[in-house]
Amino acid sequence: MMSRGRAQVLAEALRKKYPKKRKRIDADAVRMFCVSNAAAERGAADPDWLERGPLDEIVAWVDVEQVVR
């Protein structure tokens, strides 16, 4: 699971990485994307990855195009 605070931090990091999409990156959308895709892709092997994993690694993993739809 991912807390709202962690989603805010991740959304801000994505806004810095993708300044042209800054206004369309929403913390709730980032959280929904991460939770649904981490369950499908990472499975139960690492349930705390979203909360405790390296922020740079998670930012690289997020498909920003799917987040801003």
Distance bins in CASP14 RR format, pairs under 12 A and 6 or more apart:
PFRMAT RR
TARGET T0000
AUTHOR 0000-0000-0000
RMODE 2
METHOD distances of the structure
MODEL  1
1 7 0 0 0 0 0 1 0 0 0 0 0
1 31 0 0 0 0 1 0 0 0 0 0 0
1 32 0 0 0 0 0 1 0 0 0 0 0
1 34 0 0 0 0 1 0 0 0 0 0 0
1 35 1 0 0 1 0 0 0 0 0 0 0
1 36 0 0 0 0 0 1 0 0 0 0 0
1 38 0 0 0 0 1 0 0 0 0 0 0
1 39 0 0 0 0 1 0 0 0 0 0 0
1 47 1 0 0 1 0 0 0 0 0 0 0
1 48 0 0 0 0 1 0 0 0 0 0 0
1 49 0 0 0 0 0 1 0 0 0 0 0
1 50 1 0 0 1 0 0 0 0 0 0 0
1 51 1 0 0 1 0 0 0 0 0 0 0
1 52 0 0 0 0 0 1 0 0 0 0 0
2 8 0 0 0 0 0 1 0 0 0 0 0
2 9 0 0 0 0 0 1 0 0 0 0 0
2 10 1 0 0 1 0 0 0 0 0 0 0
2 11 0 0 0 0 0 1 0 0 0 0 0
2 27 0 0 0 0 0 1 0 0 0 0 0
2 28 0 0 0 0 0 1 0 0 0 0 0
2 30 0 0 0 0 1 0 0 0 0 0 0
2 31 1 0 1 0 0 0 0 0 0 0 0
2 32 0 0 0 0 1 0 0 0 0 0 0
2 33 0 0 0 0 1 0 0 0 0 0 0
2 34 1 0 1 0 0 0 0 0 0 0 0
2 35 1 0 1 0 0 0 0 0 0 0 0
2 36 0 0 0 0 0 1 0 0 0 0 0
2 37 0 0 0 0 0 1 0 0 0 0 0
2 38 1 0 0 1 0 0 0 0 0 0 0
2 39 0 0 0 0 0 1 0 0 0 0 0
2 47 0 0 0 0 0 1 0 0 0 0 0
2 48 0 0 0 0 1 0 0 0 0 0 0
2 49 0 0 0 0 1 0 0 0 0 0 0
2 50 1 0 1 0 0 0 0 0 0 0 0
2 51 1 0 0 1 0 0 0 0 0 0 0
2 52 0 0 0 0 0 1 0 0 0 0 0
2 53 0 0 0 0 0 1 0 0 0 0 0
2 58 0 0 0 0 1 0 0 0 0 0 0
2 62 0 0 0 0 0 1 0 0 0 0 0
3 9 0 0 0 0 1 0 0 0 0 0 0
3 10 0 0 0 0 0 1 0 0 0 0 0
3 27 0 0 0 0 0 1 0 0 0 0 0
3 30 0 0 0 0 0 1 0 0 0 0 0
3 31 0 0 0 0 1 0 0 0 0 0 0
3 34 0 0 0 0 0 1 0 0 0 0 0
3 35 0 0 0 0 0 1 0 0 0 0 0
3 48 0 0 0 0 0 1 0 0 0 0 0
3 50 0 0 0 0 1 0 0 0 0 0 0
3 51 1 0 0 1 0 0 0 0 0 0 0
3 52 0 0 0 0 0 1 0 0 0 0 0
4 10 0 0 0 0 0 1 0 0 0 0 0
4 11 0 0 0 0 0 1 0 0 0 0 0
4 26 0 0 0 0 0 1 0 0 0 0 0
4 27 1 0 0 1 0 0 0 0 0 0 0
4 28 0 0 0 0 1 0 0 0 0 0 0
4 30 0 0 0 0 0 1 0 0 0 0 0
4 31 1 0 0 1 0 0 0 0 0 0 0
4 32 0 0 0 0 0 1 0 0 0 0 0
4 34 0 0 0 0 0 1 0 0 0 0 0
4 35 0 0 0 0 0 1 0 0 0 0 0
4 51 0 0 0 0 0 1 0 0 0 0 0
5 11 0 0 0 0 1 0 0 0 0 0 0
5 12 0 0 0 0 0 1 0 0 0 0 0
5 27 1 0 0 1 0 0 0 0 0 0 0
5 28 0 0 0 0 0 1 0 0 0 0 0
5 30 0 0 0 0 0 1 0 0 0 0 0
5 31 0 0 0 0 1 0 0 0 0 0 0
5 50 0 0 0 0 0 1 0 0 0 0 0
5 51 0 0 0 0 1 0 0 0 0 0 0
6 12 0 0 0 0 0 1 0 0 0 0 0
6 13 0 0 0 0 0 1 0 0 0 0 0
6 27 0 0 0 0 1 0 0 0 0 0 0
6 30 0 0 0 0 1 0 0 0 0 0 0
6 31 0 0 0 0 1 0 0 0 0 0 0
6 34 0 0 0 0 1 0 0 0 0 0 0
6 35 0 0 0 0 0 1 0 0 0 0 0
6 38 0 0 0 0 0 1 0 0 0 0 0
6 48 0 0 0 0 0 1 0 0 0 0 0
6 49 0 0 0 0 0 1 0 0 0 0 0
6 50 1 0 0 1 0 0 0 0 0 0 0
6 51 1 0 1 0 0 0 0 0 0 0 0
6 52 0 0 0 0 1 0 0 0 0 0 0
6 53 0 0 0 0 1 0 0 0 0 0 0
6 55 0 0 0 0 1 0 0 0 0 0 0
6 58 0 0 0 0 1 0 0 0 0 0 0
7 13 0 0 0 0 0 1 0 0 0 0 0
7 14 0 0 0 0 0 1 0 0 0 0 0
7 25 0 0 0 0 0 1 0 0 0 0 0
7 26 0 0 0 0 1 0 0 0 0 0 0
7 27 1 0 1 0 0 0 0 0 0 0 0
7 28 1 0 0 1 0 0 0 0 0 0 0
7 29 0 0 0 0 1 0 0 0 0 0 0
7 30 1 0 1 0 0 0 0 0 0 0 0
7 31 1 1 0 0 0 0 0 0 0 0 0
7 32 0 0 0 0 1 0 0 0 0 0 0
7 33 0 0 0 0 1 0 0 0 0 0 0
7 34 1 0 0 1 0 0 0 0 0 0 0
7 35 0 0 0 0 1 0 0 0 0 0 0
7 50 0 0 0 0 1 0 0 0 0 0 0
7 51 0 0 0 0 0 1 0 0 0 0 0
7 55 0 0 0 0 0 1 0 0 0 0 0
7 58 0 0 0 0 0 1 0 0 0 0 0
7 62 0 0 0 0 0 1 0 0 0 0 0
7 67 0 0 0 0 0 1 0 0 0 0 0
8 14 0 0 0 0 0 1 0 0 0 0 0
8 15 0 0 0 0 0 1 0 0 0 0 0
8 25 0 0 0 0 0 1 0 0 0 0 0
8 26 0 0 0 0 0 1 0 0 0 0 0
8 27 1 0 1 0 0 0 0 0 0 0 0
8 28 0 0 0 0 1 0 0 0 0 0 0
8 30 0 0 0 0 1 0 0 0 0 0 0
8 31 0 0 0 0 1 0 0 0 0 0 0
8 55 0 0 0 0 0 1 0 0 0 0 0
9 15 0 0 0 0 0 1 0 0 0 0 0
9 16 0 0 0 0 0 1 0 0 0 0 0
9 27 0 0 0 0 1 0 0 0 0 0 0
9 30 0 0 0 0 1 0 0 0 0 0 0
9 31 0 0 0 0 0 1 0 0 0 0 0
9 34 0 0 0 0 0 1 0 0 0 0 0
9 50 0 0 0 0 0 1 0 0 0 0 0
9 51 0 0 0 0 0 1 0 0 0 0 0
9 53 0 0 0 0 0 1 0 0 0 0 0
9 55 1 0 0 1 0 0 0 0 0 0 0
9 56 0 0 0 0 0 1 0 0 0 0 0
9 58 0 0 0 0 1 0 0 0 0 0 0
9 59 0 0 0 0 0 1 0 0 0 0 0
10 16 0 0 0 0 0 1 0 0 0 0 0
10 17 0 0 0 0 0 1 0 0 0 0 0
10 25 0 0 0 0 1 0 0 0 0 0 0
10 26 0 0 0 0 0 1 0 0 0 0 0
10 27 1 0 0 1 0 0 0 0 0 0 0
10 28 0 0 0 0 0 1 0 0 0 0 0
10 29 0 0 0 0 0 1 0 0 0 0 0
10 30 1 0 1 0 0 0 0 0 0 0 0
10 31 0 0 0 0 1 0 0 0 0 0 0
10 32 0 0 0 0 0 1 0 0 0 0 0
10 33 0 0 0 0 1 0 0 0 0 0 0
10 34 1 0 0 1 0 0 0 0 0 0 0
10 35 0 0 0 0 0 1 0 0 0 0 0
10 38 0 0 0 0 0 1 0 0 0 0 0
10 50 0 0 0 0 1 0 0 0 0 0 0
10 51 0 0 0 0 0 1 0 0 0 0 0
10 53 0 0 0 0 0 1 0 0 0 0 0
10 54 0 0 0 0 0 1 0 0 0 0 0
10 55 1 0 0 1 0 0 0 0 0 0 0
10 56 0 0 0 0 0 1 0 0 0 0 0
10 57 0 0 0 0 0 1 0 0 0 0 0
10 58 1 0 0 1 0 0 0 0 0 0 0
10 59 1 0 0 1 0 0 0 0 0 0 0
10 60 0 0 0 0 0 1 0 0 0 0 0
10 61 0 0 0 0 0 1 0 0 0 0 0
10 62 1 0 0 1 0 0 0 0 0 0 0
10 64 0 0 0 0 0 1 0 0 0 0 0
10 67 0 0 0 0 1 0 0 0 0 0 0
11 17 0 0 0 0 0 1 0 0 0 0 0
11 18 0 0 0 0 0 1 0 0 0 0 0
11 21 0 0 0 0 0 1 0 0 0 0 0
11 22 0 0 0 0 1 0 0 0 0 0 0
11 23 0 0 0 0 0 1 0 0 0 0 0
11 24 0 0 0 0 0 1 0 0 0 0 0
11 25 1 0 1 0 0 0 0 0 0 0 0
11 26 1 0 0 1 0 0 0 0 0 0 0
11 27 1 0 1 0 0 0 0 0 0 0 0
11 28 0 0 0 0 1 0 0 0 0 0 0
11 29 0 0 0 0 1 0 0 0 0 0 0
11 30 1 0 1 0 0 0 0 0 0 0 0
11 31 0 0 0 0 1 0 0 0 0 0 0
11 32 0 0 0 0 0 1 0 0 0 0 0
11 33 0 0 0 0 0 1 0 0 0 0 0
11 34 0 0 0 0 0 1 0 0 0 0 0
11 55 0 0 0 0 0 1 0 0 0 0 0
11 58 0 0 0 0 0 1 0 0 0 0 0
11 59 0 0 0 0 0 1 0 0 0 0 0
11 62 0 0 0 0 1 0 0 0 0 0 0
11 64 0 0 0 0 0 1 0 0 0 0 0
11 67 0 0 0 0 1 0 0 0 0 0 0
11 68 0 0 0 0 0 1 0 0 0 0 0
12 18 0 0 0 0 0 1 0 0 0 0 0
12 19 0 0 0 0 0 1 0 0 0 0 0
12 22 0 0 0 0 1 0 0 0 0 0 0
12 25 0 0 0 0 1 0 0 0 0 0 0
12 26 0 0 0 0 0 1 0 0 0 0 0
12 27 0 0 0 0 1 0 0 0 0 0 0
12 30 0 0 0 0 1 0 0 0 0 0 0
12 55 0 0 0 0 1 0 0 0 0 0 0
12 59 0 0 0 0 0 1 0 0 0 0 0
13 19 0 0 0 0 0 1 0 0 0 0 0
13 22 0 0 0 0 0 1 0 0 0 0 0
13 25 0 0 0 0 1 0 0 0 0 0 0
13 27 0 0 0 0 0 1 0 0 0 0 0
13 30 0 0 0 0 1 0 0 0 0 0 0
13 54 0 0 0 0 0 1 0 0 0 0 0
13 55 1 0 1 0 0 0 0 0 0 0 0
13 56 0 0 0 0 1 0 0 0 0 0 0
13 57 0 0 0 0 0 1 0 0 0 0 0
13 58 0 0 0 0 1 0 0 0 0 0 0
13 59 1 0 1 0 0 0 0 0 0 0 0
13 60 0 0 0 0 0 1 0 0 0 0 0
13 61 0 0 0 0 0 1 0 0 0 0 0
13 62 0 0 0 0 1 0 0 0 0 0 0
13 64 0 0 0 0 0 1 0 0 0 0 0
14 20 0 0 0 0 0 1 0 0 0 0 0
14 21 1 0 0 1 0 0 0 0 0 0 0
14 22 0 0 0 0 1 0 0 0 0 0 0
14 23 0 0 0 0 0 1 0 0 0 0 0
14 24 0 0 0 0 0 1 0 0 0 0 0
14 25 1 0 1 0 0 0 0 0 0 0 0
14 26 0 0 0 0 1 0 0 0 0 0 0
14 27 0 0 0 0 1 0 0 0 0 0 0
14 29 0 0 0 0 0 1 0 0 0 0 0
14 30 1 0 0 1 0 0 0 0 0 0 0
14 31 0 0 0 0 0 1 0 0 0 0 0
14 33 0 0 0 0 0 1 0 0 0 0 0
14 34 0 0 0 0 0 1 0 0 0 0 0
14 55 0 0 0 0 0 1 0 0 0 0 0
14 56 0 0 0 0 0 1 0 0 0 0 0
14 58 0 0 0 0 1 0 0 0 0 0 0
14 59 1 0 0 1 0 0 0 0 0 0 0
14 60 0 0 0 0 0 1 0 0 0 0 0
14 61 0 0 0 0 0 1 0 0 0 0 0
14 62 1 0 0 1 0 0 0 0 0 0 0
14 63 0 0 0 0 0 1 0 0 0 0 0
14 64 1 0 0 1 0 0 0 0 0 0 0
14 65 0 0 0 0 0 1 0 0 0 0 0
14 66 0 0 0 0 0 1 0 0 0 0 0
14 67 1 0 0 1 0 0 0 0 0 0 0
14 68 0 0 0 0 1 0 0 0 0 0 0
15 21 1 0 0 1 0 0 0 0 0 0 0
15 22 1 0 1 0 0 0 0 0 0 0 0
15 23 0 0 0 0 1 0 0 0 0 0 0
15 24 0 0 0 0 1 0 0 0 0 0 0
15 25 1 0 1 0 0 0 0 0 0 0 0
15 26 0 0 0 0 0 1 0 0 0 0 0
15 27 0 0 0 0 1 0 0 0 0 0 0
15 30 0 0 0 0 1 0 0 0 0 0 0
15 59 0 0 0 0 0 1 0 0 0 0 0
15 62 0 0 0 0 0 1 0 0 0 0 0
15 64 0 0 0 0 1 0 0 0 0 0 0
15 67 0 0 0 0 0 1 0 0 0 0 0
15 68 0 0 0 0 0 1 0 0 0 0 0
16 22 0 0 0 0 1 0 0 0 0 0 0
16 25 0 0 0 0 1 0 0 0 0 0 0
16 55 0 0 0 0 0 1 0 0 0 0 0
16 56 0 0 0 0 0 1 0 0 0 0 0
16 59 0 0 0 0 1 0 0 0 0 0 0
16 64 0 0 0 0 0 1 0 0 0 0 0
17 25 0 0 0 0 1 0 0 0 0 0 0
17 55 0 0 0 0 0 1 0 0 0 0 0
17 56 0 0 0 0 1 0 0 0 0 0 0
17 58 0 0 0 0 0 1 0 0 0 0 0
17 59 1 0 0 1 0 0 0 0 0 0 0
17 60 0 0 0 0 1 0 0 0 0 0 0
17 62 0 0 0 0 1 0 0 0 0 0 0
17 64 1 0 0 1 0 0 0 0 0 0 0
17 67 0 0 0 0 0 1 0 0 0 0 0
18 24 0 0 0 0 1 0 0 0 0 0 0
18 25 1 0 0 1 0 0 0 0 0 0 0
18 30 0 0 0 0 0 1 0 0 0 0 0
18 59 0 0 0 0 1 0 0 0 0 0 0
18 62 0 0 0 0 1 0 0 0 0 0 0
18 63 0 0 0 0 0 1 0 0 0 0 0
18 64 1 0 1 0 0 0 0 0 0 0 0
18 65 0 0 0 0 1 0 0 0 0 0 0
18 67 0 0 0 0 1 0 0 0 0 0 0
18 68 0 0 0 0 1 0 0 0 0 0 0
19 25 0 0 0 0 0 1 0 0 0 0 0
19 64 0 0 0 0 0 1 0 0 0 0 0
20 64 0 0 0 0 0 1 0 0 0 0 0
20 68 0 0 0 0 0 1 0 0 0 0 0
21 29 0 0 0 0 0 1 0 0 0 0 0
21 30 0 0 0 0 0 1 0 0 0 0 0
21 62 0 0 0 0 0 1 0 0 0 0 0
21 63 0 0 0 0 0 1 0 0 0 0 0
21 64 1 0 0 1 0 0 0 0 0 0 0
21 65 0 0 0 0 1 0 0 0 0 0 0
21 66 0 0 0 0 0 1 0 0 0 0 0
21 67 0 0 0 0 1 0 0 0 0 0 0
21 68 1 0 1 0 0 0 0 0 0 0 0
21 69 0 0 0 0 0 1 0 0 0 0 0
22 64 0 0 0 0 0 1 0 0 0 0 0
22 68 0 0 0 0 1 0 0 0 0 0 0
23 68 0 0 0 0 1 0 0 0 0 0 0
24 30 0 0 0 0 0 1 0 0 0 0 0
24 64 0 0 0 0 1 0 0 0 0 0 0
24 65 0 0 0 0 0 1 0 0 0 0 0
24 66 0 0 0 0 0 1 0 0 0 0 0
24 67 0 0 0 0 1 0 0 0 0 0 0
24 68 1 0 1 0 0 0 0 0 0 0 0
24 69 0 0 0 0 1 0 0 0 0 0 0
25 31 0 0 0 0 0 1 0 0 0 0 0
25 33 0 0 0 0 0 1 0 0 0 0 0
25 59 0 0 0 0 0 1 0 0 0 0 0
25 62 0 0 0 0 1 0 0 0 0 0 0
25 64 1 0 0 1 0 0 0 0 0 0 0
25 65 0 0 0 0 0 1 0 0 0 0 0
25 66 0 0 0 0 0 1 0 0 0 0 0
25 67 1 0 0 1 0 0 0 0 0 0 0
25 68 1 0 0 1 0 0 0 0 0 0 0
25 69 0 0 0 0 0 1 0 0 0 0 0
26 32 0 0 0 0 1 0 0 0 0 0 0
26 33 0 0 0 0 0 1 0 0 0 0 0
26 64 0 0 0 0 0 1 0 0 0 0 0
26 67 1 0 0 1 0 0 0 0 0 0 0
26 68 0 0 0 0 1 0 0 0 0 0 0
26 69 0 0 0 0 0 1 0 0 0 0 0
27 33 0 0 0 0 0 1 0 0 0 0 0
27 34 0 0 0 0 0 1 0 0 0 0 0
27 67 0 0 0 0 0 1 0 0 0 0 0
28 34 0 0 0 0 0 1 0 0 0 0 0
28 35 0 0 0 0 0 1 0 0 0 0 0
28 67 0 0 0 0 0 1 0 0 0 0 0
29 35 0 0 0 0 0 1 0 0 0 0 0
29 36 0 0 0 0 0 1 0 0 0 0 0
29 62 0 0 0 0 0 1 0 0 0 0 0
29 63 0 0 0 0 0 1 0 0 0 0 0
29 64 0 0 0 0 0 1 0 0 0 0 0
29 65 0 0 0 0 0 1 0 0 0 0 0
29 66 0 0 0 0 1 0 0 0 0 0 0
29 67 1 0 1 0 0 0 0 0 0 0 0
29 68 1 0 0 1 0 0 0 0 0 0 0
29 69 0 0 0 0 1 0 0 0 0 0 0
30 36 0 0 0 0 0 1 0 0 0 0 0
30 37 0 0 0 0 0 1 0 0 0 0 0
30 38 0 0 0 0 0 1 0 0 0 0 0
30 50 0 0 0 0 0 1 0 0 0 0 0
30 58 0 0 0 0 1 0 0 0 0 0 0
30 59 0 0 0 0 1 0 0 0 0 0 0
30 61 0 0 0 0 0 1 0 0 0 0 0
30 62 1 0 0 1 0 0 0 0 0 0 0
30 63 0 0 0 0 0 1 0 0 0 0 0
30 64 0 0 0 0 1 0 0 0 0 0 0
30 66 0 0 0 0 0 1 0 0 0 0 0
30 67 1 0 1 0 0 0 0 0 0 0 0
30 68 0 0 0 0 1 0 0 0 0 0 0
31 37 0 0 0 0 0 1 0 0 0 0 0
31 38 0 0 0 0 0 1 0 0 0 0 0
31 50 0 0 0 0 1 0 0 0 0 0 0
31 51 0 0 0 0 0 1 0 0 0 0 0
31 58 0 0 0 0 0 1 0 0 0 0 0
31 62 0 0 0 0 0 1 0 0 0 0 0
31 67 0 0 0 0 1 0 0 0 0 0 0
32 38 0 0 0 0 0 1 0 0 0 0 0
32 39 0 0 0 0 0 1 0 0 0 0 0
32 50 0 0 0 0 0 1 0 0 0 0 0
32 62 0 0 0 0 0 1 0 0 0 0 0
32 66 0 0 0 0 0 1 0 0 0 0 0
32 67 0 0 0 0 1 0 0 0 0 0 0
32 69 0 0 0 0 0 1 0 0 0 0 0
33 39 0 0 0 0 0 1 0 0 0 0 0
33 40 0 0 0 0 0 1 0 0 0 0 0
33 41 0 0 0 0 0 1 0 0 0 0 0
33 50 0 0 0 0 0 1 0 0 0 0 0
33 58 0 0 0 0 0 1 0 0 0 0 0
33 61 0 0 0 0 0 1 0 0 0 0 0
33 62 1 0 0 1 0 0 0 0 0 0 0
33 63 1 0 0 1 0 0 0 0 0 0 0
33 64 0 0 0 0 1 0 0 0 0 0 0
33 65 0 0 0 0 0 1 0 0 0 0 0
33 66 1 0 1 0 0 0 0 0 0 0 0
33 67 1 0 1 0 0 0 0 0 0 0 0
33 68 0 0 0 0 1 0 0 0 0 0 0
33 69 0 0 0 0 1 0 0 0 0 0 0
34 40 0 0 0 0 0 1 0 0 0 0 0
34 41 0 0 0 0 0 1 0 0 0 0 0
34 42 0 0 0 0 0 1 0 0 0 0 0
34 49 0 0 0 0 1 0 0 0 0 0 0
34 50 1 0 1 0 0 0 0 0 0 0 0
34 51 0 0 0 0 1 0 0 0 0 0 0
34 53 0 0 0 0 0 1 0 0 0 0 0
34 55 0 0 0 0 0 1 0 0 0 0 0
34 58 1 0 0 1 0 0 0 0 0 0 0
34 59 0 0 0 0 0 1 0 0 0 0 0
34 61 0 0 0 0 1 0 0 0 0 0 0
34 62 1 0 0 1 0 0 0 0 0 0 0
34 63 0 0 0 0 0 1 0 0 0 0 0
34 64 0 0 0 0 0 1 0 0 0 0 0
34 66 0 0 0 0 0 1 0 0 0 0 0
34 67 0 0 0 0 1 0 0 0 0 0 0
35 41 0 0 0 0 0 1 0 0 0 0 0
35 42 0 0 0 0 0 1 0 0 0 0 0
35 43 0 0 0 0 0 1 0 0 0 0 0
35 47 0 0 0 0 0 1 0 0 0 0 0
35 49 0 0 0 0 0 1 0 0 0 0 0
35 50 1 0 0 1 0 0 0 0 0 0 0
35 51 0 0 0 0 0 1 0 0 0 0 0
35 62 0 0 0 0 0 1 0 0 0 0 0
36 42 0 0 0 0 0 1 0 0 0 0 0
36 43 0 0 0 0 0 1 0 0 0 0 0
36 50 0 0 0 0 0 1 0 0 0 0 0
36 62 0 0 0 0 0 1 0 0 0 0 0
36 63 0 0 0 0 0 1 0 0 0 0 0
36 66 0 0 0 0 1 0 0 0 0 0 0
36 67 0 0 0 0 0 1 0 0 0 0 0
37 43 0 0 0 0 0 1 0 0 0 0 0
37 49 0 0 0 0 0 1 0 0 0 0 0
37 50 0 0 0 0 1 0 0 0 0 0 0
37 58 0 0 0 0 0 1 0 0 0 0 0
37 61 0 0 0 0 1 0 0 0 0 0 0
37 62 0 0 0 0 1 0 0 0 0 0 0
37 63 1 0 0 1 0 0 0 0 0 0 0
37 66 0 0 0 0 1 0 0 0 0 0 0
37 67 0 0 0 0 0 1 0 0 0 0 0
38 44 0 0 0 0 0 1 0 0 0 0 0
38 45 0 0 0 0 0 1 0 0 0 0 0
38 46 0 0 0 0 1 0 0 0 0 0 0
38 47 0 0 0 0 1 0 0 0 0 0 0
38 48 0 0 0 0 0 1 0 0 0 0 0
38 49 1 0 0 1 0 0 0 0 0 0 0
38 50 1 0 1 0 0 0 0 0 0 0 0
38 51 0 0 0 0 0 1 0 0 0 0 0
38 53 0 0 0 0 0 1 0 0 0 0 0
38 57 0 0 0 0 0 1 0 0 0 0 0
38 58 0 0 0 0 1 0 0 0 0 0 0
38 61 0 0 0 0 1 0 0 0 0 0 0
38 62 0 0 0 0 0 1 0 0 0 0 0
39 45 0 0 0 0 0 1 0 0 0 0 0
39 46 0 0 0 0 0 1 0 0 0 0 0
39 47 0 0 0 0 1 0 0 0 0 0 0
39 49 0 0 0 0 0 1 0 0 0 0 0
39 50 0 0 0 0 1 0 0 0 0 0 0
41 49 0 0 0 0 0 1 0 0 0 0 0
41 50 0 0 0 0 0 1 0 0 0 0 0
41 61 0 0 0 0 1 0 0 0 0 0 0
41 62 0 0 0 0 0 1 0 0 0 0 0
41 63 0 0 0 0 0 1 0 0 0 0 0
42 48 0 0 0 0 0 1 0 0 0 0 0
42 49 1 0 0 1 0 0 0 0 0 0 0
42 50 0 0 0 0 1 0 0 0 0 0 0
42 53 0 0 0 0 0 1 0 0 0 0 0
42 57 0 0 0 0 0 1 0 0 0 0 0
42 58 0 0 0 0 0 1 0 0 0 0 0
42 61 0 0 0 0 1 0 0 0 0 0 0
43 49 0 0 0 0 1 0 0 0 0 0 0
43 50 0 0 0 0 0 1 0 0 0 0 0
46 52 0 0 0 0 1 0 0 0 0 0 0
46 53 0 0 0 0 1 0 0 0 0 0 0
46 57 0 0 0 0 0 1 0 0 0 0 0
46 58 0 0 0 0 0 1 0 0 0 0 0
46 61 0 0 0 0 0 1 0 0 0 0 0
47 53 0 0 0 0 0 1 0 0 0 0 0
48 58 0 0 0 0 0 1 0 0 0 0 0
49 55 0 0 0 0 0 1 0 0 0 0 0
49 57 0 0 0 0 1 0 0 0 0 0 0
49 58 1 0 0 1 0 0 0 0 0 0 0
49 61 0 0 0 0 1 0 0 0 0 0 0
50 57 0 0 0 0 0 1 0 0 0 0 0
50 58 1 0 0 1 0 0 0 0 0 0 0
50 59 0 0 0 0 0 1 0 0 0 0 0
50 61 0 0 0 0 1 0 0 0 0 0 0
50 62 0 0 0 0 0 1 0 0 0 0 0
51 58 0 0 0 0 1 0 0 0 0 0 0
52 58 0 0 0 0 0 1 0 0 0 0 0
53 59 0 0 0 0 0 1 0 0 0 0 0
53 60 0 0 0 0 0 1 0 0 0 0 0
53 61 0 0 0 0 0 1 0 0 0 0 0
54 60 0 0 0 0 1 0 0 0 0 0 0
54 61 0 0 0 0 0 1 0 0 0 0 0
55 61 0 0 0 0 0 1 0 0 0 0 0
55 62 0 0 0 0 0 1 0 0 0 0 0
56 62 0 0 0 0 0 1 0 0 0 0 0
59 67 0 0 0 0 0 1 0 0 0 0 0
61 67 0 0 0 0 0 1 0 0 0 0 0
62 68 0 0 0 0 0 1 0 0 0 0 0
63 69 0 0 0 0 1 0 0 0 0 0 0
END
